[in-house]
């Protein structure tokens, strides 16, 4: 049997209709969506399957993505008894990973990330927060420019280390917009200010840290399967570690490419659970020697199980 890691996408992977194939063809999915709707007082059928303005709002996006990823993982586990060597998520996806690892009940997690989204929105309210995608620069050059700009009063930080040559920044949107040409002059092929009103994984979210901690304390289990931290790219397995790492994850950058590179030698394949193939695309660039499979609907589920049995 192949050794695998389960991986889970974060914000930006959402789209209307995600999870619909599971909902229409699985009692597990119907039950999980029904219970999540009851828990939060949110109609997840409408949120996931009908055109609406809420799916793009952080406090709704996060539970929606986590729910679909958890459904995909639950259905996979029913069909296939392979155990993960470790689990890993990108940003919000770390909470989906914690559900898979046994650290969180999925309903507690749905509420937890809904609150996390609210805390993030509150922390950035009225502050003109934003994010920017950079392509074509080395990490060191990006870090140097950010440090220089912060010294001159700008508020910009590296937020997501996705793969070599692709890094996302967070900070004040006006500051990011003012630096587009600066980054291009420093070597960026593209510098795109994203359509976002929160600034994830930077110091602007400091107020959200203490707000989140009581819910982590309440909902996390004491021990669980190995989870790779976005903050350290290393494994953790206890509640105390999780509380500190998940709280600090709000203000620290996501070391996604480091997490994959540092742990890829321990598995034969990664399996991405949830909508789309965002992480599959990144993994192809980060670690060509280890394939990434995906489970986003029943067709991809069958292909993944087939590949694992080859």
VOBA-1610 file (N, C-alpha, C; in pm, whole numbers, padded with zeros to 5 digits, always signed):
BEGIN
Unk+00085-00120+00000Unk+00000+00000+00000Unk+00088+00125+00000Unk+00051+00222-00084Unk+00128+00345-00093Unk+00117+00428+00035Unk+00223+00501+00064Unk+00219+00598+00173Unk+00170+00730+00116Unk+00070+00791+00183Unk+00011+00914+00130Unk+00001+01021+00238Unk-00009+01145+00190Unk-00041+01259+00276Unk-00171+01319+00225Unk-00258+01359+00315Unk-00382+01428+00279Unk-00355+01579+00286Unk-00395+01652+00181Unk-00373+01797+00178Unk-00504+01869+00145Unk-00515+01994+00193Unk-00643+02065+00189Unk-00623+02211+00149Unk-00700+02259+00050Unk-00683+02396+00001Unk-00744+02501+00093Unk-00704+02626+00071Unk-00756+02737+00149Unk-00839+02833+00067Unk-00852+02955+00117Unk-00933+03055+00048Unk-00879+03083-00091Unk-00972+03104-00183Unk-00937+03121-00323Unk-00972+02999-00404Unk-00997+02885-00336Unk-01034+02762-00406Unk-01185+02752-00425Unk-01263+02843-00367Unk-01408+02832-00371Unk-01467+02866-00508Unk-01580+02804-00539Unk-01659+02840-00658Unk-01801+02791-00637Unk-01895+02858-00698Unk-02036+02818-00688Unk-02052+02679-00748Unk-02122+02592-00676Unk-02143+02455-00723Unk-02047+02354-00663Unk-01951+02402-00584Unk-01854+02307-00527Unk-01925+02213-00430Unk-01890+02085-00442Unk-01949+01983-00356Unk-02083+01931-00403Unk-02135+01982-00514Unk-02271+01944-00556Unk-02280+01798-00598Unk-02178+01747-00665Unk-02180+01606-00705Unk-02185+01516-00582Unk-02111+01550-00480Unk-02117+01473-00355Unk-02257+01483-00293Unk-02312+01604-00289Unk-02443+01625-00227Unk-02552+01545-00298Unk-02545+01542-00430Unk-02651+01475-00507Unk-02638+01323-00504Unk-02521+01273-00468Unk-02497+01129-00480Unk-02449+01061-00352Unk-02451+01134-00240Unk-02400+01076-00116Unk-02483+01118+00005Unk-02528+01019+00081Unk-02600+01049+00206Unk-02507+01114+00308Unk-02378+01077+00305Unk-02281+01140+00395Unk-02279+01291+00371Unk-02270+01331+00244Unk-02264+01474+00211Unk-02393+01545+00251Unk-02507+01484+00222Unk-02636+01545+00257Unk-02644+01567+00408Unk-02603+01467+00485Unk-02611+01475+00630Unk-02515+01582+00685Unk-02394+01585+00632Unk-02295+01683+00681Unk-02339+01826+00649Unk-02395+01847+00531Unk-02441+01981+00493Unk-02561+02022+00576Unk-02651+01929+00600Unk-02770+01957+00682Unk-02730+01995+00825Unk-02639+01918+00883Unk-02597+01945+01022Unk-02518+02075+01033Unk-02436+02106+00932Unk-02361+02232+00933Unk-02456+02351+00922Unk-02560+02337+00840Unk-02659+02444+00825Unk-02730+02469+00957Unk-02764+02361+01025Unk-02832+02372+01154Unk-02739+02434+01259Unk-02613+02394+01259Unk-02516+02442+01359Unk-02495+02594+01347Unk-02480+02644+01225Unk-02446+02785+01207Unk-02565+02874+01173Unk-02679+02812+01140Unk-02791+02893+01094Unk-02766+02953+00957Unk-02683+02885+00878Unk-02652+02925+00741Unk-02705+02816+00647Unk-02775+02855+00543Unk-02823+02757+00445Unk-02707+02722+00351Unk-02637+02613+00382Unk-02520+02578+00302Unk-02556+02530+00161Unk-02676+02478+00142Unk-02717+02442+00005Unk-02721+02567-00082Unk-02779+02674-00030Unk-02782+02799-00105Unk-02642+02858-00121Unk-02565+02858-00012Unk-02430+02916-00015Unk-02340+02846-00116Unk-02348+02714-00122Unk-02259+02636-00208Unk-02308+02626-00352Unk-02440+02616-00370Unk-02491+02574-00501Unk-02563+02682-00581Unk-02594+02797-00519Unk-02666+02903-00589Unk-02581+03030-00594Unk-02597+03107-00702Unk-02524+03233-00712Unk-02560+03322-00594Unk-02459+03375-00526Unk-02484+03460-00410Unk-02362+03547-00382Unk-02383+03649-00299Unk-02274+03742-00266Unk-02192+03695-00147Unk-02245+03600-00070Unk-02180+03562+00055Unk-02058+03472+00037Unk-02055+03392-00069Unk-01947+03294-00085Unk-01810+03362-00091Unk-01807+03488-00133Unk-01681+03561-00141Unk-01644+03634-00013Unk-01732+03630+00088Unk-01705+03696+00215Unk-01635+03599+00309Unk-01525+03644+00368Unk-01436+03556+00444Unk-01509+03471+00547Unk-01603+03527+00620Unk-01671+03452+00727Unk-01761+03341+00673Unk-01798+03349+00543Unk-01876+03243+00479Unk-01786+03152+00395Unk-01686+03213+00331Unk-01594+03136+00247Unk-01526+03025+00326Unk-01478+03060+00446Unk-01398+02964+00522Unk-01478+02839+00563Unk-01597+02853+00623Unk-01671+02731+00656Unk-01716+02654+00532Unk-01744+02723+00423Unk-01787+02656+00300Unk-01675+02567+00245Unk-01554+02621+00238Unk-01441+02544+00187Unk-01410+02426+00279Unk-01407+02453+00409Unk-01378+02346+00505Unk-01482+02235+00496Unk-01609+02271+00484Unk-01716+02171+00478Unk-01700+02082+00355Unk-01674+02141+00239Unk-01660+02062+00116Unk-01536+01972+00124Unk-01426+02024+00178Unk-01306+01942+00193Unk-01329+01826+00289Unk-01402+01853+00398Unk-01430+01749+00498Unk-01523+01642+00442Unk-01618+01683+00359Unk-01707+01587+00293Unk-01626+01497+00199Unk-01540+01558+00118Unk-01457+01481+00024Unk-01371+01380+00099Unk-01313+01423+00210Unk-01227+01336+00289Unk-01307+01224+00356Unk-01426+01256+00407Unk-01510+01156+00474Unk-01556+01049+00376Unk-01593+01089+00256Unk-01638+00993+00155Unk-01521+00905+00111Unk-01403+00966+00095Unk-01284+00888+00061Unk-01256+00784+00169Unk-01262+00825+00295Unk-01233+00733+00405Unk-01333+00618+00411Unk-01457+00643+00368Unk-01557+00536+00364Unk-01524+00434+00255Unk-01468+00483+00144Unk-01440+00398+00027Unk-01303+00332+00033Unk-01211+00392+00109Unk-01071+00347+00106Unk-01013+00355+00247Unk-00952+00247+00293Unk-00905+00245+00432Unk-00758+00285+00448Unk-00700+00346+00347Unk-00562+00391+00356Unk-00549+00504+00458Unk-00447+00498+00541Unk-00424+00599+00645Unk-00316+00697+00598Unk-00334+00823+00631Unk-00235+00925+00595Unk-00114+00918+00688Unk+00004+00940+00633Unk+00125+00954+00714Unk+00122+01087+00791Unk+00068+01188+00724Unk+00048+01319+00787Unk-00056+01394+00704Unk-00107+01503+00761Unk-00201+01588+00689Unk-00146+01730+00686Unk-00190+01806+00585Unk-00133+01938+00561Unk-00239+02023+00491Unk-00251+02148+00531Unk-00343+02239+00464Unk-00278+02371+00433Unk-00332+02442+00335Unk-00283+02574+00298Unk-00370+02678+00367Unk-00312+02749+00466Unk-00384+02854+00539Unk-00510+02796+00605Unk-00628+02842+00565Unk-00753+02785+00617Unk-00752+02633+00609Unk-00690+02578+00506Unk-00686+02433+00486Unk-00624+02357+00601Unk-00545+02425+00686Unk-00488+02357+00802Unk-00599+02313+00898Unk-00710+02387+00900Unk-00823+02348+00985Unk-00896+02226+00926Unk-00906+02219+00794Unk-00960+02098+00730Unk-00870+01979+00760Unk-00739+02003+00759Unk-00643+01897+00792Unk-00663+01848+00935Unk-00692+01941+01026Unk-00714+01905+01167Unk-00839+01819+01184Unk-00941+01846+01102Unk-01061+01760+01104Unk-01022+01619+01063Unk-00947+01607+00954Unk-00905+01477+00903Unk-00818+01402+01003Unk-00738+01477+01079Unk-00644+01415+01173Unk-00710+01367+01301Unk-00837+01408+01323Unk-00905+01373+01448Unk-00891+01478+01555Unk-00831+01593+01522Unk-00812+01699+01621Unk-00938+01782+01643Unk-01024+01786+01542Unk-01147+01865+01549Unk-01264+01785+01493Unk-01380+01795+01555Unk-01504+01750+01496Unk-01539+01847+01383Unk-01592+01798+01272Unk-01612+01887+01158Unk-01713+01998+01188Unk-01813+01971+01272Unk-01910+02075+01305Unk-01847+02183+01393Unk-01765+02142+01487Unk-01691+02240+01567Unk-01599+02323+01477Unk-01538+02257+01380Unk-01446+02325+01288Unk-01519+02425+01200Unk-01639+02388+01154Unk-01719+02479+01071Unk-01749+02607+01150Unk-01787+02591+01277Unk-01814+02710+01359Unk-01685+02787+01387Unk-01579+02714+01416Unk-01450+02776+01448Unk-01400+02864+01334Unk-01404+02815+01212Unk-01350+02894+01101Unk-01448+03005+01059Unk-01577+02986+01085Unk-01672+03096+01065Unk-01633+03212+01157Unk-01606+03182+01283Unk-01564+03285+01379Unk-01427+03342+01339Unk-01337+03255+01295Unk-01206+03301+01250Unk-01222+03404+01138Unk-01311+03375+01043Unk-01336+03469+00934Unk-01392+03601+00984Unk-01483+03594+01082Unk-01538+03717+01141Unk-01429+03798+01211Unk-01344+03729+01287Unk-01236+03798+01358Unk-01139+03864+01260Unk-01111+03796+01149Unk-01022+03852+01047Unk-01084+03976+00983Unk-01214+03965+00953Unk-01285+04078+00892Unk-01287+04197+00986Unk-01316+04170+01115Unk-01320+04277+01216Unk-01183+04343+01230Unk-01077+04263+01230Unk-00942+04317+01247Unk-00904+04411+01134Unk-00958+04384+01015Unk-00921+04463+00897Unk-01024+04572+00863Unk-01135+04576+00937Unk-01244+04668+00905Unk-01197+04814+00907Unk-01225+04884+00798Unk-01192+05027+00791Unk-01046+05057+00772Unk-00964+04953+00765Unk-00819+04976+00756Unk-00764+04972+00615Unk-00850+04943+00517Unk-00803+04939+00379Unk-00706+04827+00352Unk-00733+04709+00410Unk-00643+04594+00396Unk-00653+04533+00257Unk-00547+04461+00218Unk-00547+04396+00088Unk-00434+04296+00074Unk-00428+04234-00043Unk-00322+04136-00072Unk-00277+04151-00217Unk-00158+04105-00244Unk-00098+04116-00377Unk-00025+03988-00414Unk-00041+03943-00537Unk+00031+03826-00587Unk+00152+03873-00668Unk+00267+03813-00637Unk+00391+03844-00708Unk+00440+03719-00781Unk+00482+03736-00905Unk+00536+03625-00983Unk+00674+03664-01036Unk+00770+03573-01021Unk+00898+03591-01086Unk+01010+03646-01001Unk+00985+03667-00871Unk+01090+03717-00782Unk+01133+03610-00684Unk+01257+03615-00640Unk+01303+03523-00536Unk+01245+03568-00401Unk+01235+03472-00309Unk+01186+03505-00174Unk+01272+03614-00111Unk+01403+03600-00127Unk+01497+03693-00063Unk+01476+03836-00114Unk+01453+03851-00245Unk+01433+03985-00301Unk+01301+04044-00253Unk+01198+03961-00246Unk+01068+04009-00197Unk+01081+04053-00051Unk+01145+03970+00030Unk+01162+04003+00172Unk+01242+04131+00189Unk+01345+04149+00107Unk+01428+04270+00116Unk+01346+04394+00084Unk+01269+04390-00025Unk+01188+04506-00064Unk+01083+04537+00043Unk+01018+04432+00096Unk+00917+04454+00201Unk+00979+04519+00325Unk+01097+04470+00362Unk+01166+04525+00480Unk+01202+04672+00458Unk+01252+04703+00339Unk+01287+04842+00306Unk+01163+04931+00310Unk+01053+04880+00256Unk+00930+04960+00250Unk+00868+04979+00388Unk+00877+04877+00473Unk+00827+04893+00611Unk+00910+04996+00687Unk+01039+04999+00660Unk+01126+05097+00724Unk+01088+05240+00684Unk+01027+05253+00567Unk+00986+05387+00520Unk+00839+05416+00551Unk+00777+05325+00629Unk+00641+05354+00675Unk+00530+05276+00608Unk+00562+05198+00505Unk+00460+05116+00438Unk+00431+04992+00522Unk+00308+04942+00510Unk+00271+04820+00582Unk+00249+04707+00481Unk+00355+04630+00456Unk+00350+04518+00361Unk+00436+04403+00414Unk+00384+04282+00402Unk+00453+04164+00454Unk+00436+04046+00357Unk+00535+03955+00348Unk+00513+03828+00279Unk+00408+03747+00355Unk+00311+03690+00285Unk+00201+03618+00351Unk+00194+03471+00313Unk+00210+03439+00185Unk+00201+03299+00140Unk+00320+03265+00052Unk+00403+03170+00098Unk+00512+03117+00015Unk+00458+02996-00059Unk+00402+03020-00178Unk+00331+02913-00249Unk+00424+02818-00324Unk+00516+02875-00400Unk+00616+02796-00472Unk+00726+02892-00513Unk+00838+02840-00562Unk+00946+02929-00607Unk+00892+03022-00715Unk+00914+03152-00696Unk+00869+03249-00795Unk+00724+03289-00783Unk+00655+03240-00681Unk+00516+03283-00659Unk+00493+03307-00510Unk+00470+03431-00475Unk+00457+03470-00335Unk+00343+03571-00325Unk+00264+03561-00220Unk+00154+03655-00198Unk+00190+03745-00080Unk+00166+03875-00096Unk+00189+03972+00009Unk+00058+04013+00074Unk+00066+04062+00197Unk-00050+04118+00266Unk-00012+04251+00326Unk-00113+04337+00348Unk-00087+04466+00409Unk-00196+04565+00379Unk-00161+04693+00377Unk-00254+04799+00343Unk-00263+04806+00190Unk-00386+04800+00137Unk-00404+04792-00009Unk-00340+04911-00080Unk-00356+05031-00025Unk-00298+05149-00090Unk-00145+05138-00097Unk-00085+05083+00008Unk+00061+05064+00008Unk+00101+04962-00098Unk+00025+04852-00106Unk+00054+04750-00207Unk+00040+04808-00348Unk-00066+04883-00371Unk-00088+04944-00503Unk+00026+05039-00539Unk+00076+05111-00440Unk+00183+05208-00466Unk+00316+05141-00499Unk+00325+05010-00468Unk+00452+04940-00486Unk+00457+04848-00609Unk+00352+04849-00690Unk+00349+04763-00809Unk+00473+04786-00896Unk+00500+04912-00927Unk+00616+04942-01012Unk+00748+04910-00941Unk+00750+04932-00809Unk+00872+04902-00731Unk+00908+04754-00742Unk+00808+04668-00728Unk+00834+04524-00737Unk+00871+04484-00879Unk+00810+04547-00978Unk+00846+04514-01117Unk+00989+04557-01148Unk+01029+04672-01094Unk+01167+04717-01113Unk+01266+04625-01041Unk+01217+04560-00934Unk+01303+04468-00858Unk+01307+04328-00918Unk+01230+04307-01026Unk+01238+04179-01095Unk+01109+04101-01109Unk+00999+04151-01052Unk+00872+04078-01063Unk+00820+04081-01207Unk+00779+03965-01258Unk+00717+03961-01391Unk+00573+04010-01384Unk+00510+03982-01270Unk+00373+04029-01249Unk+00357+04070-01103Unk+00281+04177-01080Unk+00247+04222-00946Unk+00100+04263-00949Unk+00014+04178-00895Unk-00130+04195-00911Unk-00196+04214-00774Unk-00259+04330-00753Unk-00334+04352-00630Unk-00465+04273-00640Unk-00490+04189-00540Unk-00604+04097-00544Unk-00731+04164-00492Unk-00845+04110-00535Unk-00975+04163-00492Unk-01011+04104-00356Unk-00943+04152-00251Unk-00965+04102-00116Unk-00969+04218-00018Unk-01051+04204+00087Unk-01065+04313+00185Unk-01003+04275+00319Unk-00938+04157+00325Unk-00864+04119+00445Unk-00717+04102+00407Unk-00633+04110+00506Unk-00489+04090+00485Unk-00446+03972+00571Unk-00448+03854+00513Unk-00419+03732+00589Unk-00270+03720+00620Unk-00241+03656+00735Unk-00104+03617+00771Unk-00008+03735+00779Unk-00053+03842+00847Unk+00035+03955+00871Unk-00007+04025+01001Unk+00069+04124+01040Unk+00049+04188+01171Unk-00083+04264+01183Unk-00151+04291+01071Unk-00281+04358+01077Unk-00386+04272+01146Unk-00360+04142+01160Unk-00456+04051+01224Unk-00425+04024+01371Unk-00340+04105+01430Unk-00299+04081+01569Unk-00419+04072+01663Unk-00520+04156+01644Unk-00636+04154+01734Unk-00716+04026+01724Unk-00705+03955+01612Unk-00781+03831+01594Unk-00721+03715+01673Unk-00594+03726+01708Unk-00523+03614+01772Unk-00587+03576+01905Unk-00602+03674+01994Unk-00659+03644+02126Unk-00807+03610+02118Unk-00876+03664+02018Unk-01018+03630+02000Unk-01036+03484+01962Unk-00942+03430+01885Unk-00954+03293+01836Unk-00918+03189+01943Unk-00825+03223+02030Unk-00769+03124+02123Unk-00873+03052+02211Unk-00974+03120+02267Unk-01071+03047+02351Unk-01146+02938+02275Unk-01171+02961+02146Unk-01242+02861+02067Unk-01151+02743+02032Unk-01024+02771+02012Unk-00928+02662+01993Unk-00920+02578+02119Unk-00916+02645+02233Unk-00911+02576+02363Unk-01034+02488+02382Unk-01149+02538+02342Unk-01275+02465+02362Unk-01289+02344+02270Unk-01249+02358+02144Unk-01284+02258+02043Unk-01175+02156+02012Unk-01049+02189+02032Unk-00942+02097+01994Unk-00934+01977+02088Unk-00906+01859+02030Unk-00882+01738+02110Unk-00736+01739+02160Unk-00709+01653+02257Unk-00577+01654+02321Unk-00465+01602+02230Unk-00495+01495+02154Unk-00393+01434+02067Unk-00456+01393+01935Unk-00373+01383+01832Unk-00426+01355+01699Unk-00311+01315+01606Unk-00350+01272+01488Unk-00254+01235+01383Unk-00166+01355+01347Unk-00047+01328+01301Unk+00050+01433+01268Unk-00003+01534+01166Unk+00002+01661+01205Unk-00037+01773+01118Unk+00087+01859+01094Unk+00106+01902+00969Unk+00219+01990+00938Unk+00176+02135+00954Unk+00249+02209+01035Unk+00214+02349+01063Unk+00252+02441+00948Unk+00161+02532+00912Unk+00193+02637+00815Unk+00305+02728+00864Unk+00313+02745+00995Unk+00408+02840+01054Unk+00550+02786+01054Unk+00566+02657+01085Unk+00700+02599+01102Unk+00739+02499+00994Unk+00641+02450+00917Unk+00662+02342+00819Unk+00701+02211+00888Unk+00676+02205+01020Unk+00704+02083+01097Unk+00577+02025+01156Unk+00587+01900+01199Unk+00471+01829+01250Unk+00439+01865+01394Unk+00307+01862+01426Unk+00264+01871+01565Unk+00149+01773+01588Unk+00132+01731+01713Unk+00033+01626+01742Unk-00043+01649+01873Unk-00026+01766+01935Unk-00092+01790+02063Unk-00171+01921+02063Unk-00268+01929+02153Unk-00355+02046+02164Unk-00277+02173+02198Unk-00185+02164+02292Unk-00109+02283+02333Unk-00031+02341+02216Unk+00033+02253+02139Unk+00106+02300+02020Unk+00009+02363+01921Unk-00104+02298+01900Unk-00202+02345+01802Unk-00253+02485+01836Unk-00282+02508+01963Unk-00336+02639+02003Unk-00237+02750+01967Unk-00111+02731+02003Unk-00011+02834+01975Unk+00013+02851+01825Unk+00024+02740+01755Unk+00056+02747+01612Unk-00060+02803+01530Unk-00183+02765+01563Unk-00299+02813+01487Unk-00330+02960+01518Unk-00302+03001+01640Unk-00320+03143+01673Unk-00214+03227+01601Unk-00089+03182+01606Unk+00018+03260+01542Unk+00010+03252+01390Unk-00059+03149+01338Unk-00076+03137+01192Unk-00147+03260+01135Unk-00230+03326+01214Unk-00301+03445+01167Unk-00205+03558+01128Unk-00094+03568+01199Unk-00002+03680+01175Unk+00132+03639+01115Unk+00151+03510+01093Unk+00275+03459+01034Unk+00250+03409+00892Unk+00351+03413+00805Unk+00329+03367+00668Unk+00309+03216+00658Unk+00235+03176+00555Unk+00212+03034+00526Unk+00333+02980+00449Unk+00400+02883+00509Unk+00517+02822+00445Unk+00474+02695+00371Unk+00392+02714+00269Unk+00338+02597+00200Unk+00446+02520+00125Unk+00525+02590+00044Unk+00626+02518-00035Unk+00729+02451+00055Unk+00761+02515+00168Unk+00855+02455+00263Unk+00796+02327+00323Unk+00666+02332+00351Unk+00598+02217+00413Unk+00599+02096+00320Unk+00572+02121+00193Unk+00572+02011+00095Unk+00713+01958+00075Unk+00809+02046+00053Unk+00947+02003+00027Unk+01006+01926+00145Unk+00978+01972+00266Unk+01040+01912+00385Unk+00983+01774+00417Unk+00862+01745+00367Unk+00795+01621+00407Unk+00764+01525+00291Unk+00795+01566+00169Unk+00760+01485+00052Unk+00830+01349+00050Unk+00951+01342+00105Unk+01026+01216+00101Unk+00961+01107+00186Unk+00866+01145+00271Unk+00801+01048+00358Unk+00677+00983+00296Unk+00640+01025+00174Unk+00520+00970+00111Unk+00543+00938-00037Unk+00452+00854-00090Unk+00455+00820-00233Unk+00361+00909-00313Unk+00265+00973-00246Unk+00169+01059-00315Unk+00101+01152-00216Unk+00059+01268-00267Unk-00029+01358-00194Unk-00170+01341-00250Unk-00271+01359-00166Unk-00409+01359-00213Unk-00475+01488-00167Unk-00520+01569-00262Unk-00587+01696-00230Unk-00738+01672-00220Unk-00797+01719-00111Unk-00941+01703-00087Unk-01010+01838-00089Unk-01113+01850-00174Unk-01189+01974-00179Unk-01204+02024-00320Unk-01251+02146-00333Unk-01283+02200-00465Unk-01157+02236-00545Unk-01156+02194-00671Unk-01048+02234-00760Unk-00919+02158-00739Unk-00813+02207-00804Unk-00681+02142-00796Unk-00571+02247-00775Unk-00600+02345-00689Unk-00503+02452-00663Unk-00371+02396-00611Unk-00379+02310-00510Unk-00256+02257-00450Unk-00187+02157-00542Unk-00266+02083-00618Unk-00208+01990-00715Unk-00119+02067-00814Unk-00168+02184-00857Unk-00090+02267-00948Unk+00039+02318-00885Unk+00029+02361-00759Unk+00150+02409-00689Unk+00249+02294-00669Unk+00196+02178-00627Unk+00285+02064-00597Unk+00364+02019-00718Unk+00305+02032-00837Unk+00377+01993-00960Unk+00505+02074-00976Unk+00501+02199-00929Unk+00618+02287-00941Unk+00713+02269-00822Unk+00658+02237-00706Unk+00741+02226-00585Unk+00818+02095-00581Unk+00749+01986-00615Unk+00806+01853-00596Unk+00759+01760-00709Unk+00833+01760-00818Unk+00793+01683-00936Unk+00797+01532-00914Unk+00877+01486-00818Unk+00898+01343-00801Unk+00784+01272-00728Unk+00699+01349-00657Unk+00588+01288-00583Unk+00457+01338-00644Unk+00375+01247-00699Unk+00250+01290-00763Unk+00147+01340-00663Unk+00057+01425-00711Unk-00057+01470-00630Unk-00186+01426-00699Unk-00266+01348-00628Unk-00398+01306-00673Unk-00500+01402-00612Unk-00626+01392-00655Unk-00725+01482-00595Unk-00861+01417-00586Unk-00941+01465-00491Unk-01079+01419-00471Unk-01167+01542-00460Unk-01235+01577-00570Unk-01325+01692-00572Unk-01467+01653-00611Unk-01484+01531-00662Unk-01615+01477-00699Unk-01598+01326-00711Unk-01705+01256-00749Unk-01695+01110-00753Unk-01605+01058-00865Unk-01599+01131-00976Unk-01511+01088-01086Unk-01365+01093-01043Unk-01324+01202-00978Unk-01184+01213-00933Unk-01157+01117-00817Unk-01259+01090-00735Unk-01244+00991-00627Unk-01210+00854-00683Unk-01283+00813-00786Unk-01258+00682-00848Unk-01118+00674-00908Unk-01076+00782-00976Unk-00942+00785-01037Unk-00833+00776-00930Unk-00856+00843-00819Unk-00757+00843-00711Unk-00745+00705-00648Unk-00858+00642-00620Unk-00855+00508-00560Unk-00790+00409-00657Unk-00819+00424-00784Unk-00758+00338-00887Unk-00606+00355-00888Unk-00560+00479-00881Unk-00416+00509-00883Unk-00348+00451-00759Unk-00416+00457-00646Unk-00357+00404-00522Unk-00345+00253-00525Unk-00432+00188-00600Unk-00432+00042-00608Unk-00340-00014-00717Unk-00288+00075-00801Unk-00198+00030-00910Unk-00067-00026-00853
//
